[in-house]
Amino acid sequence: MKGAILSALAVWVLPMGLAAQDSRERVYNYEVLQPSHEQKPPVEGSAARRVVEHPDRGLTVQAARDTSGVYLSWRMLSDDHPDVGFNVYRRTEGRTELLNRKPVTKTTDYLDTTAPDSTVSEYWIEPCYNLRTGPASEPAAAVPEALREGPRYRSVKLRDGETPGKIAVADLNGDGRYDFIVRTPDRGTDPGLPGDPTGMTYTISAYLHDGTHLWSRDLGPGIEPGIWYSPFIAYDFDGDGRAEVALKTAPPDAQRNARYRVDSGEEYLSVLDGLTGEELARVDWPERSWRLGDLNRQNRNQIGMAYLDGKTPCILAARGTYRAMLVDAWQFRDGALTRLWRWDGDEENPVIRSQGAHSMVTGDVDGDGRDEILLGGCMLDDNGTLLWSAGIGHPDKAYLADVDPSRPGLEVFLCGEVRHDDGRGVCLVDAATGRQIWNIGRPTRHVGDGMVADFDPAHPGLECIGKEDRKAGRTDRYLLTARGEELFPAAIPDCRNWVWWDADLLRETLLDGKDRGAGRSVAKWPERILAEDIEGSIVLIADLAGDWREEIVTALPGELRIYATDIPASDRRPTLMQDPLYRSYVLHRSMGYPQAPVPSYYLGK
């Protein structure tokens, strides 16, 4: 590995809100493109072939938006022939009919305008190609009264009556459908404030896709209520076809101090059986250290998954964001966790500190078939060494995507919380090298939110949005094209929630309806409303069922609601959940700050 390349001198910067007299809290803010470090061997995982999910057809049935019939939607899968067609069947009172004259080939949806209006019907679809048919989907029933009079969402009732704060989706029983792992309640405390005086604890619960309750587990007093104490994810880590749950745990007799915080004692990475909640394996979580800073900084924990050998889903346990940064990589096999490597940013040359974000995403950025790990302003290689650091300090948002389709490979869009007078507070870098492609070219103070989304057809690629934080005394919003040209429209959309909802390839945003006493609306920016009255707090946006358009999952007391589009499609593509980068975003949404998922390719092609 070549020696470090520094494009700027090392600069000591005091983070906002920290006491200047505590020199140990100083952060590192410089650009490191190639570090110098001890070589580590590549990971050799346990999987003989890549472990993948096996989703079913995901057939959904709902009333057409204009009540003209029954709207059906289903998945195209990555192993389908590109020219596959689909036959649509309906059974009513024992009579089976083929509804289409020719196989459906342009889309993966169908509008049945001849559905009986007083009798329950059952639908299923069969793939066909070259005069051969494939396995039929699981049937889905259409109940006329429910379609006409029922709510325009699917409800999953939760047993404890609490509102979920975080959810994960994974196939817990191997039937090809996404099930739900929820964390309740939706309340928590910020690490910089006193803890919760009520003794509240979090509960993790698992439900099948139809709402069947499987198990619940109280995390106890050792896991404080808050995002940074309780990270969890769900995935099939051992390749047996059923997902496990990986999470941070603590002993049941753990104690909180006089400020209701946990500042000592054991902490674990645990793997739970997805069907029963039984603990299958446990190892130590990355330890507390003075190098991480004060208790606020020490309690910044994240969890993730990466295919470090290209085949095996490995678990990542991470600690540290604003100062020292630690990551342990583990393999789960035969009921045991085996550590593959530890990355400690202080072992790099120069050291890597203060570059962490509030999220994590993984994907193959250098074309070697193995996943790298985007931790914010730095990228870890698959073997547990630093690939590069952009050196902008702590970014509140970091997006890995094909932002500019005119360039080869992927890019990373960064929004820096640290003050920048050099323009690097909003910038785009090459995902494989970290080299800067462009920056905003003017000073920024505290860009606390960001997003990449293609919503403007006038500009190819993904538009890049940045938003200053009001806490820093600024309300500026920034909008740039994929090539870094700043745009100045009358209004710039929000960053948080974007969804593919209608029939075109532009992405839609969700508008808050509180000002008019209504729920959220899906809108074609800036203001064309496509769907209204979406109630509850948004906990997930993902392509969970039906065709490639996304569902919106919201949380209310004792309930998850799943809203799906009923707009007829104009094209088709394999389910987005089979794109590794998109699936990584969805997987990591159950911990850290929410980020809308983005695939590894430019969907506008």
C-alpha positions in Angstrom: 0.0 0.0 0.0 1.3 3.4 -0.9 2.0 6.0 1.8 -0.7 8.4 2.9 -1.6 11.2 0.5 -2.8 14.3 2.3 -4.5 17.0 0.3 -4.6 19.3 3.3 -2.7 19.7 6.5 -3.9 18.0 9.7 -6.2 20.4 11.4 -7.4 20.2 15.1 -11.0 21.2 15.4 -13.2 21.3 18.4 -16.6 19.8 17.7 -19.7 21.9 18.5 -20.9 21.7 22.0 -17.8 20.3 23.5 -15.7 21.8 26.3 -12.6 23.4 24.8 -10.5 22.5 27.9 -10.9 18.8 27.2 -8.2 18.2 24.7 -9.1 14.6 24.3 -12.3 15.6 22.6 -10.5 17.2 19.6 -11.3 15.7 16.2 -9.3 15.1 13.1 -10.2 16.9 10.0 -8.0 16.3 7.0 -8.2 14.4 3.7 -6.6 11.0 3.5 -7.0 9.3 0.2 -4.7 6.3 0.6 -3.6 5.3 4.1 -0.6 3.3 5.2 -1.4 0.3 7.4 -0.5 -3.2 8.3 -1.7 -5.7 5.7 -4.5 -8.1 6.6 -5.5 -11.2 4.7 -8.7 -11.4 2.7 -11.7 -12.9 4.5 -12.4 -16.5 3.8 -16.0 -17.1 4.9 -18.0 -20.3 5.4 -20.4 -20.0 2.4 -19.7 -22.1 -0.6 -21.9 -19.8 -2.7 -23.4 -16.4 -2.1 -26.2 -16.5 0.5 -29.2 -14.8 -1.0 -32.9 -14.3 -0.1 -35.5 -16.3 -2.1 -38.6 -14.0 -2.3 -41.8 -15.4 -3.6 -43.9 -13.6 -6.2 -45.3 -11.2 -3.7 -48.7 -11.1 -5.3 -50.9 -8.3 -3.9 -54.5 -7.6 -4.5 -56.3 -4.3 -3.8 -59.1 -2.2 -5.1 -58.3 -0.1 -8.2 -58.0 3.6 -7.3 -61.1 4.5 -9.3 -63.0 1.4 -8.0 -63.1 0.1 -11.6 -62.0 -3.4 -10.6 -59.3 -5.3 -8.8 -55.6 -4.3 -9.1 -53.0 -7.0 -9.0 -49.2 -6.6 -8.7 -46.4 -9.1 -8.4 -42.6 -9.5 -8.4 -40.3 -10.1 -11.3 -37.3 -12.0 -9.9 -33.6 -11.7 -10.9 -33.5 -15.2 -12.2 -36.5 -14.8 -14.5 -35.8 -14.9 -18.2 -35.7 -11.3 -19.5 -38.6 -12.1 -21.8 -40.7 -14.0 -19.3 -44.5 -13.5 -19.4 -47.2 -14.0 -16.8 -50.6 -15.6 -16.9 -53.2 -14.3 -14.5 -55.9 -16.7 -13.1 -59.0 -16.1 -11.1 -61.1 -18.7 -9.3 -64.7 -17.8 -8.2 -67.1 -20.3 -6.7 -65.0 -23.2 -8.0 -64.7 -21.8 -11.6 -61.1 -21.0 -12.8 -60.5 -18.5 -15.6 -57.4 -17.3 -17.4 -57.9 -13.6 -17.5 -55.3 -12.5 -20.1 -55.5 -13.4 -23.8 -51.7 -13.1 -24.2 -49.1 -13.4 -21.4 -48.4 -10.1 -19.6 -44.9 -9.0 -20.6 -44.7 -5.3 -20.4 -45.4 -4.9 -16.7 -45.9 -7.1 -13.6 -49.4 -5.8 -12.8 -52.9 -6.4 -14.1 -56.3 -4.7 -13.7 -59.3 -7.1 -13.5 -62.3 -5.1 -14.6 -64.6 -8.1 -14.7 -64.2 -9.1 -11.1 -67.5 -10.1 -9.4 -68.8 -7.5 -7.1 -70.5 -9.8 -4.6 -68.4 -13.0 -4.4 -65.0 -13.7 -3.0 -62.4 -14.4 -5.7 -59.0 -16.0 -5.5 -56.1 -14.9 -7.8 -52.7 -16.4 -8.7 -50.2 -15.9 -11.5 -47.9 -18.3 -13.4 -44.7 -17.3 -15.2 -44.3 -18.6 -18.8 -41.6 -18.6 -21.4 -41.1 -20.5 -24.6 -44.3 -22.6 -24.1 -43.3 -23.6 -20.6 -44.8 -22.5 -17.4 -43.2 -22.0 -14.0 -44.5 -22.5 -10.5 -47.7 -20.7 -9.6 -47.7 -18.0 -7.0 -49.4 -18.4 -3.7 -53.1 -17.4 -4.2 -54.4 -14.1 -2.9 -58.1 -13.5 -2.1 -60.2 -10.5 -3.0 -63.1 -9.9 -0.7 -65.5 -7.4 -2.4 -66.7 -5.8 0.8 -63.2 -5.3 2.1 -62.0 -3.8 -1.3 -64.9 -1.4 -1.4 -65.2 -0.4 2.2 -62.0 -1.3 3.9 -58.9 0.9 4.5 -56.5 1.4 1.6 -53.6 -0.1 3.5 -52.7 -3.5 5.0 -52.6 -3.5 8.8 -50.4 -5.7 11.0 -51.6 -5.6 14.6 -49.0 -5.6 17.4 -49.6 -7.3 20.7 -48.3 -4.8 23.2 -50.2 -1.8 22.0 -47.0 0.3 21.8 -45.9 2.4 18.8 -42.8 0.9 17.1 -39.8 3.2 16.8 -37.7 0.9 14.6 -38.5 -2.1 12.4 -36.5 -4.7 10.4 -37.9 -6.9 7.6 -36.5 -10.4 6.9 -37.8 -13.9 6.0 -38.0 -15.6 9.4 -39.6 -18.9 8.4 -38.3 -19.4 4.9 -41.6 -19.0 3.0 -40.3 -16.2 0.7 -42.3 -13.4 2.4 -40.9 -10.5 4.5 -41.7 -10.7 8.2 -41.4 -7.9 10.8 -39.1 -7.4 13.8 -40.2 -4.4 15.8 -38.6 -2.4 18.6 -41.0 -0.7 21.0 -41.8 1.8 22.3 -40.9 4.7 20.0 -39.5 6.9 22.8 -35.9 7.4 23.7 -33.3 9.9 25.1 -30.4 11.7 23.4 -27.0 10.5 24.6 -26.1 14.1 25.5 -28.9 14.5 28.0 -29.8 12.8 31.3 -31.3 9.3 30.8 -34.9 8.2 31.2 -35.9 8.4 34.9 -38.9 6.0 34.6 -36.8 2.9 34.1 -38.3 2.3 30.7 -36.8 -0.6 28.7 -37.1 -1.6 25.0 -38.7 -4.7 23.7 -37.9 -6.6 20.5 -40.8 -8.6 19.0 -41.1 -10.7 15.9 -44.2 -11.1 13.7 -44.9 -13.1 10.6 -46.0 -11.2 7.5 -49.7 -11.8 8.4 -49.3 -10.5 11.9 -48.8 -13.8 13.7 -46.8 -13.0 16.9 -43.7 -15.2 17.3 -41.9 -13.9 20.4 -41.0 -10.8 22.4 -37.8 -10.1 24.4 -37.3 -7.3 26.9 -33.8 -5.9 26.5 -33.6 -4.9 30.2 -32.0 -1.9 32.0 -28.6 -2.5 30.4 -29.9 -1.2 27.0 -31.0 2.4 27.5 -33.9 3.6 25.4 -32.4 5.5 22.4 -31.1 4.9 18.9 -27.5 4.6 19.8 -27.8 2.0 22.6 -30.1 -0.5 20.9 -29.0 -1.3 17.3 -30.4 -4.4 15.6 -30.6 -6.0 12.2 -32.2 -9.1 10.7 -30.8 -11.3 7.9 -30.0 -15.0 7.1 -26.5 -14.9 8.5 -25.8 -18.7 8.4 -27.4 -19.5 5.0 -30.1 -21.9 6.3 -32.9 -20.1 4.5 -34.3 -18.4 7.7 -33.3 -15.0 9.1 -31.7 -14.4 12.5 -31.7 -11.2 14.5 -28.4 -9.6 15.5 -28.4 -6.9 18.2 -26.6 -5.3 21.1 -27.6 -6.8 24.5 -26.5 -6.5 28.1 -26.9 -8.7 31.3 -30.3 -8.7 32.9 -28.9 -7.4 36.2 -27.2 -4.3 34.6 -27.4 -1.1 36.5 -28.0 2.5 35.5 -26.2 5.4 37.3 -27.6 8.4 39.2 -28.2 10.1 35.8 -30.1 7.0 34.6 -27.2 6.1 32.2 -25.3 2.9 31.7 -21.6 3.8 32.1 -20.1 0.4 33.0 -20.7 -3.3 32.8 -20.7 -6.0 30.1 -22.2 -5.4 26.7 -22.7 -8.1 24.0 -23.3 -8.8 20.4 -26.1 -11.5 20.4 -27.6 -13.5 17.6 -31.2 -14.6 18.2 -33.2 -17.4 16.4 -35.7 -15.5 14.2 -38.6 -17.9 14.9 -38.2 -18.3 18.7 -36.1 -15.4 20.0 -33.7 -17.9 21.6 -30.2 -16.6 22.0 -27.9 -18.7 19.7 -24.6 -17.0 20.3 -23.0 -14.1 22.2 -19.7 -12.3 22.2 -18.4 -9.0 23.6 -19.4 -5.8 22.0 -16.6 -3.4 21.2 -15.4 -2.0 24.5 -15.7 1.5 26.0 -12.5 3.6 25.9 -11.4 7.0 26.8 -10.2 7.3 23.2 -13.9 7.5 22.2 -14.5 10.7 24.3 -17.0 11.3 27.0 -20.0 9.0 27.8 -22.0 10.7 25.1 -19.4 9.8 22.5 -18.7 6.3 24.0 -22.3 5.3 23.6 -22.5 5.7 19.8 -23.1 2.1 18.6 -24.1 0.7 15.2 -24.5 -2.7 13.7 -24.3 -3.9 10.1 -23.9 -6.7 7.5 -21.5 -7.1 4.7 -20.5 -9.9 2.3 -16.8 -9.5 3.1 -15.8 -12.6 1.0 -18.5 -11.9 -1.6 -20.6 -14.9 -0.3 -21.0 -14.9 3.4 -23.2 -12.4 5.2 -20.9 -11.1 8.0 -22.0 -9.1 11.1 -20.4 -5.8 11.9 -20.4 -4.3 15.4 -19.3 -0.7 15.5 -18.6 1.9 18.2 -17.5 5.5 17.8 -18.5 8.4 15.6 -17.0 11.7 16.7 -13.5 10.5 17.8 -12.0 7.0 17.9 -13.8 4.5 15.7 -13.9 0.7 16.2 -15.5 -2.1 14.1 -15.5 -5.8 14.7 -16.5 -8.2 11.9 -18.0 -11.6 12.8 -19.1 -14.8 11.0 -22.1 -16.8 12.4 -21.9 -20.5 11.6 -22.9 -23.7 13.4 -24.4 -21.6 16.3 -21.2 -19.7 17.0 -19.7 -16.3 16.3 -16.1 -16.2 15.0 -14.3 -12.9 14.8 -12.8 -12.2 11.3 -11.1 -8.9 12.0 -11.1 -5.7 14.1 -10.6 -2.3 12.5 -9.3 0.5 14.9 -8.9 3.8 13.2 -6.0 4.7 15.5 -4.0 1.9 13.8 -4.1 3.6 10.4 -1.3 6.0 9.3 -2.4 8.7 9.8 -5.0 7.8 12.3 -8.7 8.0 11.3 -10.9 9.7 13.8 -14.1 11.7 13.8 -15.2 10.6 10.3 -18.3 8.5 11.3 -21.9 9.2 10.3 -25.2 8.2 11.9 -25.7 5.3 9.5 -23.9 2.5 7.7 -24.3 1.0 4.2 -22.2 -1.7 2.5 -21.5 -2.6 -1.1 -18.8 -3.6 -3.6 -17.3 -0.3 -4.6 -14.0 -1.5 -6.2 -15.3 -4.3 -8.4 -13.6 -7.2 -6.5 -16.8 -9.0 -5.7 -16.5 -8.2 -2.0 -18.3 -5.6 0.1 -16.8 -2.4 1.4 -18.2 -0.5 4.3 -19.2 3.2 4.2 -18.9 4.5 7.7 -19.6 8.1 6.8 -16.6 10.1 5.6 -14.4 7.0 5.3 -14.7 3.6 3.5 -13.4 0.3 5.0 -12.0 -2.4 2.7 -13.4 -5.9 3.0 -10.3 -7.1 4.9 -10.7 -4.6 7.8 -8.3 -1.9 6.6 -9.1 1.6 5.5 -9.7 2.0 1.7 -9.9 5.8 1.9 -11.0 8.8 4.0 -12.5 12.0 2.6 -11.4 13.8 5.7 -14.4 16.2 6.0 -15.1 15.3 9.6 -18.4 13.9 10.8 -21.0 13.8 8.0 -24.6 13.7 9.2 -25.6 12.0 5.9 -23.5 9.8 3.5 -25.1 8.3 0.4 -23.5 5.5 -1.7 -25.2 5.4 -5.1 -24.7 5.8 -8.9 -25.3 9.5 -8.5 -23.8 10.4 -11.9 -24.5 7.7 -14.5 -22.1 9.4 -17.0 -19.2 8.3 -14.7 -18.1 4.7 -14.3 -18.7 3.1 -10.9 -20.4 4.5 -7.8 -20.1 7.8 -5.9 -20.6 9.0 -2.3 -22.5 12.1 -1.5 -21.5 13.7 1.8 -23.1 16.4 4.0 -20.7 17.6 6.6 -21.8 18.7 10.1 -18.4 20.3 10.6 -18.0 23.9 9.4 -16.3 24.1 6.1 -15.1 27.3 4.4 -13.6 25.4 1.5 -16.8 24.1 0.0 -16.3 20.5 1.1 -19.3 20.6 3.4 -21.4 19.4 0.5 -19.5 17.2 -1.9 -19.4 14.2 -4.1 -16.4 11.7 -4.0 -15.5 8.6 -6.0 -16.6 5.5 -4.1 -13.6 3.5 -4.9 -10.9 6.1 -4.2 -12.4 8.8 -2.1 -11.1 11.4 -4.6 -13.3 14.5 -4.7 -15.4 14.9 -7.9 -17.0 18.2 -6.9 -18.0 20.4 -4.0 -20.5 23.1 -3.4 -17.9 25.8 -3.7 -19.0 28.0 -0.8 -18.9 27.9 3.0 -21.3 25.7 4.9 -21.8 25.6 8.7 -23.7 22.5 9.8 -25.3 20.5 7.0 -27.4 18.1 9.1 -29.5 16.3 6.4 -29.1 15.2 2.8 -30.6 13.1 0.1 -30.0 11.9 -3.5 -33.1 11.4 -5.7 -33.9 11.8 -9.3 -37.0 14.1 -9.3 -36.1 16.6 -12.0 -36.2 15.3 -15.5 -34.3 18.3 -16.8 -31.0 17.0 -15.3 -29.6 13.4 -15.8 -28.6 11.5 -12.7 -29.6 12.0 -9.1 -30.2 15.5 -7.7 -28.3 16.1 -4.5 -30.0 17.9 -1.6 -28.3 19.3 1.6 -30.0 21.1 4.5 -28.4 23.2 7.1 -29.4 22.5 10.8 -31.4 25.2 12.6 -29.3 24.5 15.7 -26.4 26.2 14.0 -28.5 29.3 13.2 -28.9 28.5 9.5 -31.9 27.4 7.4 -30.3 27.2 4.0 -31.1 24.3 1.7 -28.8 23.4 -1.2 -29.8 21.6 -4.5 -27.1 20.4 -7.0 -27.2 18.3 -10.1 -25.3 15.0 -10.3 -22.5 17.0 -11.9 -22.3 19.6 -9.1 -24.1 22.5 -10.7 -26.0 24.3 -8.0 -29.7 25.0 -8.8 -31.8 27.8 -7.2 -35.5 26.9 -7.5 -38.1 28.7 -5.5 -38.3 25.8 -3.1 -36.1 22.8 -2.4 -37.7 19.5 -1.2 -37.1 17.9 2.1 -34.5 15.2 2.5 -36.1 12.4 4.6 -38.7 10.3 2.8 -38.7 9.5 -0.9 -40.6 6.7 -2.7 -41.1 5.3 -6.2 -44.9 5.4 -6.4 -46.2 6.3 -9.8 -45.5 4.8 -13.2 -42.4 6.8 -14.3 -38.8 6.5 -13.1 -38.7 9.8 -11.2 -39.0 9.5 -7.4 -41.7 11.0 -5.3 -41.6 12.8 -2.0 -43.9 12.7 1.0 -45.4 16.0 2.2 -46.4 16.6 5.8 -50.1 17.3 6.1 -50.1 18.6 9.7 -50.6 22.2 8.6 -53.9 21.2 7.0 -54.9 18.6 9.7 -54.3 15.6 7.4 -51.9 12.7 7.1 -48.9 12.7 4.8 -49.3 12.8 1.0 -47.2 11.3 -1.8 -46.4 14.0 -4.2 -44.7 14.5 -7.5 -42.5 17.4 -6.7 -43.4 20.1 -6.2 -47.1 19.7 -5.4 -49.0 17.2 -7.6 -50.7 14.9 -5.0 -50.7 11.2 -5.9 -51.9 9.7 -2.7 -53.3 11.2 0.6 -54.0 10.4 4.2 -51.0 8.3 5.0 -51.1 8.2 8.8 -48.5 7.3 11.4 -44.8 7.8 11.6 -42.8 6.4 8.7 -40.5 3.6 9.8 -39.7 2.1 6.4 -39.9 2.7 2.7 -39.0 -0.4 0.6 -40.0 -2.7 -2.3 -41.6 -5.3 0.0 -44.2 -6.9 -2.3 -45.9 -6.4 -5.6 -43.9 -4.9 -8.5 -40.8 -2.8 -8.2 -42.5 0.3 -6.8 -42.1 0.8 -3.1 -44.4 0.4 -0.1 -44.6 2.9 2.8 -44.7 1.4 6.3 -46.0 3.5 9.1 -46.2 2.9 12.9 -49.2 3.8 15.1 -50.1 2.5 18.6 -50.3 -1.3 18.3 -50.2 -1.3 14.6 -48.0 -1.3 11.4 -49.7 0.1 8.2 -48.4 -0.8 4.8 -49.4 1.5 2.0 -49.0 0.4 -1.6 -49.5 2.2 -4.9 -52.5 1.3 -7.1 -51.3 3.3 -10.1 -50.9 1.0 -13.1 -47.2 0.5 -14.1 -45.7 1.3 -17.4 -42.6 -1.0 -17.3 -41.1 -3.7 -15.2 -37.8 -4.8 -13.6 -36.7 -7.3 -11.0 -37.6 -6.5 -7.4 -35.3 -3.8 -6.0 -34.8 -6.0 -2.9 -32.6 -8.3 -5.0 -30.2 -5.4 -5.7 -27.4 -5.8 -3.1 -27.0 -2.1 -2.4 -30.7 -1.4 -2.1 -31.1 -4.4 0.2 -28.2 -3.1 2.3 -30.0 0.3 2.8 -33.2 -1.5 3.8 -31.4 -3.8 6.2 -29.5 -0.9 7.9 -32.6 1.2 8.4 -33.5 -0.6 11.6 -30.6 1.1 13.3 -29.2 4.6 13.2 -30.8 7.6 11.4 -33.2 6.7 8.6 -32.1 7.0 5.0 -34.3 6.2 2.0 -32.8 3.2 0.0 -31.1 3.6 -3.3 -30.1 0.9 -5.8 -26.6 0.3 -7.2 -27.7 1.4 -10.7 -29.3 4.6 -12.1 -32.9 3.6 -12.3 -33.6 6.3 -14.9 -31.8 4.4 -17.6 
